[in-house]
Amino acid sequence: MIRMDTETRFSVKQLAEMAGVSVRTLHYYDEIGLLRPARDPANSYRQYDRPAALRLQQILFLRELGLSLEEIRDVLDRPDFELVAALEHHRQALRARQRRLARLLQTVERTIDYLKGHIEMDSHGLFEGFSEEHEKRYIAEAGEMWGDTGAWKDFRRRWAGYTDADKQRMMDEGKAIYREIVAAMPTGPASDETQACMARWHEHLRYFYEPSTEMLRGLGDLYNDNPQFAANFAEMHPDLAGFMREAIKVYCDRLES
């Protein structure tokens, strides 16, 4: 084990192995100005000191939370950035995720017992651990995909006008639709059963904004390309994000034909 004190220097290979990233990743972070190493005066090789190693830790934490590299650079380069405060924030976020994962693990274990015939379980039990906050964040992130557009403004206007009872009803409806989509997956993305689910999904989105077929296709890509969305869908079913993209393509093709 290498002791990390103020005098310690790491080569690219050493830091890559310590952090579990590739050497190419560190080279790229250097190229974009996200993680600049010093240079050995004897041979110009990259050298990383303790502050650089701590900065890399912050980069990896923030990547885990779903930030882009550009967003991470903006955060870390802010004049008011404070490492201890950032770590305390990460601790809170990780503990919240730990609690949620514990609930999801319990749901997985109960589902295994149900499939083995050890316990009874209703359909709602299959989706315990997927909270209202998760659903709200999911909707908000979808709206933010279009930035300060008419669709996003429409979403905020509509959402602000709903009562708590309305929001609860819509959250419950959204969960039910995703349960139906998961149940329809064995029939294929183009099946009548799946496409009926997609029509209900499309109609559900109208609570929040009026989605064009271009926006629907964009959601299909977002579900797969955005790490946070992909992780959320994987928790419901490991193949759900990819299935949704294919089902959305079929649905939109039929709408446009």
C-alpha positions as CSV (number, residue, x, y, z in Angstrom):
1,M,0.0,0.0,0.0
2,I,1.3,3.5,-0.9
3,R,1.1,6.0,1.8
4,M,-0.4,9.3,0.5
5,D,1.4,12.2,2.1
6,T,2.3,15.6,0.8
7,E,5.5,14.4,-0.8
8,T,4.0,11.4,-2.6
9,R,4.0,11.4,-6.4
10,F,2.1,8.9,-8.6
11,S,2.8,7.9,-12.2
12,V,-0.2,7.7,-14.6
13,K,-0.2,3.9,-14.3
14,Q,-0.1,4.0,-10.5
15,L,-3.0,6.5,-10.2
16,A,-5.0,4.6,-12.8
17,E,-4.6,1.3,-10.9
18,M,-5.4,3.0,-7.6
19,A,-8.6,4.7,-8.9
20,G,-9.8,1.8,-11.1
21,V,-9.7,3.9,-14.3
22,S,-7.7,3.5,-17.5
23,V,-4.5,5.3,-18.3
24,R,-6.3,6.7,-21.4
25,T,-9.0,8.2,-19.1
26,L,-6.3,10.1,-17.2
27,H,-4.7,11.3,-20.5
28,Y,-8.1,12.5,-21.6
29,Y,-8.8,14.4,-18.4
30,D,-5.4,16.1,-18.9
31,E,-6.3,17.0,-22.5
32,I,-9.6,18.7,-21.5
33,G,-8.1,20.4,-18.5
34,L,-10.1,18.5,-15.9
35,L,-7.1,16.9,-14.1
36,R,-3.7,18.5,-14.9
37,P,-0.6,16.6,-13.6
38,A,2.8,18.0,-13.0
39,R,5.7,16.9,-15.2
40,D,8.8,15.2,-14.0
41,P,11.6,17.6,-14.9
42,A,14.0,14.7,-15.7
43,N,11.8,13.0,-18.4
44,S,8.5,15.1,-18.7
45,Y,6.4,12.1,-17.6
46,R,3.1,12.9,-15.9
47,Q,3.2,13.0,-12.1
48,Y,0.2,13.3,-9.8
49,D,0.4,14.6,-6.2
50,R,-2.0,14.3,-3.3
51,P,-4.3,17.2,-4.4
52,A,-4.5,15.7,-7.9
53,A,-5.5,12.3,-6.4
54,L,-8.1,14.0,-4.2
55,R,-9.4,15.9,-7.3
56,L,-9.7,12.6,-9.2
57,Q,-11.7,11.2,-6.3
58,Q,-14.1,14.1,-6.6
59,I,-14.4,13.6,-10.4
60,L,-15.3,10.0,-9.8
61,F,-17.8,10.9,-7.1
62,L,-19.5,13.4,-9.3
63,R,-19.6,11.1,-12.3
64,E,-21.3,8.6,-10.1
65,L,-23.9,11.2,-9.3
66,G,-24.6,11.6,-13.1
67,L,-22.8,14.9,-13.9
68,S,-21.1,15.4,-17.2
69,L,-17.4,16.1,-17.4
70,E,-18.0,19.7,-18.3
71,E,-20.4,20.1,-15.3
72,I,-17.8,18.5,-13.1
73,R,-15.1,20.9,-14.2
74,D,-17.4,23.9,-13.6
75,V,-18.0,22.6,-10.0
76,L,-14.4,21.8,-9.1
77,D,-13.1,25.1,-10.6
78,R,-15.5,27.3,-8.7
79,P,-13.7,29.8,-6.4
80,D,-15.9,28.8,-3.5
81,F,-15.4,25.0,-4.0
82,E,-14.6,23.4,-0.6
83,L,-13.5,19.8,-0.5
84,V,-14.7,18.9,3.0
85,A,-18.2,20.4,2.3
86,A,-18.3,18.4,-1.0
87,L,-17.3,15.2,0.8
88,E,-20.1,15.8,3.4
89,H,-22.6,16.3,0.6
90,H,-21.4,13.0,-1.1
91,R,-21.7,11.2,2.2
92,Q,-25.4,12.3,2.5
93,A,-26.1,11.4,-1.1
94,L,-24.5,8.0,-0.7
95,R,-26.3,7.3,2.5
96,A,-29.6,8.1,0.8
97,R,-28.7,5.8,-2.1
98,Q,-27.7,3.1,0.4
99,R,-31.1,3.3,2.1
100,R,-32.8,3.1,-1.3
101,L,-30.7,0.2,-2.4
102,A,-31.5,-1.6,0.9
103,R,-35.2,-1.3,0.0
104,L,-34.6,-2.5,-3.5
105,L,-32.5,-5.4,-2.2
106,Q,-35.4,-6.4,0.1
107,T,-37.8,-6.3,-2.9
108,V,-35.4,-8.5,-5.0
109,E,-35.1,-11.0,-2.1
110,R,-38.9,-11.1,-1.6
111,T,-39.4,-11.5,-5.4
112,I,-37.0,-14.5,-5.4
113,D,-38.9,-16.1,-2.5
114,Y,-42.1,-15.4,-4.4
115,L,-40.8,-17.1,-7.6
116,K,-39.7,-20.1,-5.6
117,G,-43.1,-20.4,-4.1
118,H,-42.1,-19.5,-0.6
119,I,-44.3,-16.5,-0.1
120,E,-47.3,-14.7,-1.6
121,M,-46.7,-11.3,-3.3
122,D,-49.1,-8.9,-5.1
123,S,-48.1,-6.8,-8.1
124,H,-47.4,-3.7,-6.1
125,G,-44.9,-5.6,-4.0
126,L,-42.8,-6.1,-7.1
127,F,-42.2,-2.4,-7.3
128,E,-41.5,-1.5,-3.6
129,G,-38.5,0.8,-3.3
130,F,-39.4,2.9,-6.3
131,S,-40.4,6.1,-4.5
132,E,-42.5,9.1,-5.5
133,E,-39.4,11.2,-5.3
134,H,-37.8,8.9,-7.9
135,E,-40.7,9.4,-10.2
136,K,-40.8,13.2,-9.8
137,R,-37.1,13.4,-10.5
138,Y,-37.5,11.2,-13.5
139,I,-40.2,13.5,-15.0
140,A,-38.2,16.7,-14.2
141,E,-35.1,15.3,-15.8
142,A,-37.0,14.4,-18.9
143,G,-38.3,18.0,-19.2
144,E,-34.8,19.4,-18.7
145,M,-33.7,17.5,-21.8
146,W,-35.1,20.4,-23.8
147,G,-33.8,23.2,-21.6
148,D,-35.7,26.5,-21.7
149,T,-38.1,25.4,-24.4
150,G,-41.9,25.7,-24.7
151,A,-42.3,22.1,-23.7
152,W,-40.3,22.6,-20.4
153,K,-42.2,25.8,-19.6
154,D,-45.5,23.9,-20.3
155,F,-44.3,21.2,-18.0
156,R,-43.6,23.6,-15.1
157,R,-46.9,25.4,-15.6
158,R,-49.0,22.2,-15.7
159,W,-47.1,20.7,-12.7
160,A,-47.6,23.8,-10.6
161,G,-51.3,23.7,-11.2
162,Y,-51.8,20.1,-9.9
163,T,-52.9,19.4,-6.4
164,D,-51.1,16.8,-4.2
165,A,-53.9,14.4,-4.8
166,D,-53.5,14.9,-8.6
167,K,-49.8,14.3,-8.4
168,Q,-50.2,11.2,-6.3
169,R,-52.8,9.8,-8.8
170,M,-50.4,10.5,-11.7
171,M,-47.5,8.9,-9.9
172,D,-49.5,5.8,-9.3
173,E,-50.6,5.7,-12.9
174,G,-47.0,6.1,-14.1
175,K,-45.9,3.2,-12.0
176,A,-48.8,1.0,-13.2
177,I,-47.8,1.8,-16.9
178,Y,-44.2,0.7,-16.3
179,R,-45.4,-2.5,-14.6
180,E,-47.5,-3.2,-17.7
181,I,-44.5,-2.5,-20.0
182,V,-42.3,-4.9,-18.0
183,A,-45.1,-7.5,-18.2
184,A,-45.3,-7.0,-22.0
185,M,-41.6,-7.4,-22.7
186,P,-41.8,-11.1,-23.5
187,T,-44.2,-10.3,-26.4
188,G,-41.7,-8.1,-28.1
189,P,-41.5,-4.3,-28.8
190,A,-43.8,-4.4,-31.8
191,S,-46.5,-6.6,-30.3
192,D,-50.1,-5.3,-29.9
193,E,-49.8,-5.6,-26.1
194,T,-46.6,-3.6,-26.0
195,Q,-47.8,-0.9,-28.4
196,A,-51.0,-0.5,-26.3
197,C,-48.7,0.1,-23.3
198,M,-46.8,2.7,-25.4
199,A,-50.1,4.5,-26.2
200,R,-50.9,4.7,-22.5
201,W,-47.4,5.9,-21.8
202,H,-47.7,8.6,-24.5
203,E,-51.0,9.7,-23.1
204,H,-49.6,9.8,-19.5
205,L,-46.8,12.2,-20.7
206,R,-49.6,14.6,-21.7
207,Y,-50.1,15.4,-18.1
208,F,-46.8,17.2,-18.2
209,Y,-46.3,18.5,-21.7
210,E,-47.4,17.8,-25.3
211,P,-44.7,15.5,-26.7
212,S,-43.9,15.3,-30.4
213,T,-42.7,12.1,-32.0
214,E,-39.3,13.7,-32.1
215,M,-39.4,14.2,-28.3
216,L,-40.6,10.7,-27.8
217,R,-37.7,9.3,-29.8
218,G,-35.4,11.5,-27.8
219,L,-36.8,10.0,-24.6
220,G,-35.9,6.6,-25.9
221,D,-32.3,7.7,-26.4
222,L,-32.2,9.4,-23.1
223,Y,-33.3,6.3,-21.2
224,N,-30.3,4.5,-22.6
225,D,-27.6,7.2,-22.9
226,N,-28.1,9.0,-19.6
227,P,-26.4,7.0,-16.8
228,Q,-29.0,8.0,-14.2
229,F,-31.9,7.0,-16.4
230,A,-30.2,3.8,-17.5
231,A,-29.6,2.8,-13.9
232,N,-33.2,3.6,-12.9
233,F,-34.6,1.5,-15.7
234,A,-32.2,-1.3,-14.9
235,E,-33.6,-1.4,-11.4
236,M,-37.0,-2.2,-12.8
237,H,-35.7,-4.7,-15.4
238,P,-32.1,-5.0,-16.8
239,D,-33.4,-4.8,-20.4
240,L,-36.1,-2.3,-20.0
241,A,-34.2,0.8,-21.3
242,G,-33.3,-0.9,-24.5
243,F,-36.8,-2.4,-24.9
244,M,-38.4,1.0,-24.4
245,R,-36.2,2.5,-27.1
246,E,-37.2,-0.1,-29.6
247,A,-40.9,0.0,-28.6
248,I,-40.9,3.9,-28.9
249,K,-39.3,3.6,-32.4
250,V,-42.1,1.3,-33.5
251,Y,-44.7,3.5,-31.9
252,C,-43.4,6.7,-33.5
253,D,-43.0,5.0,-36.9
254,R,-46.7,4.0,-36.8
255,L,-47.8,7.5,-35.8
256,E,-45.8,9.0,-38.7
257,S,-46.9,6.5,-41.3
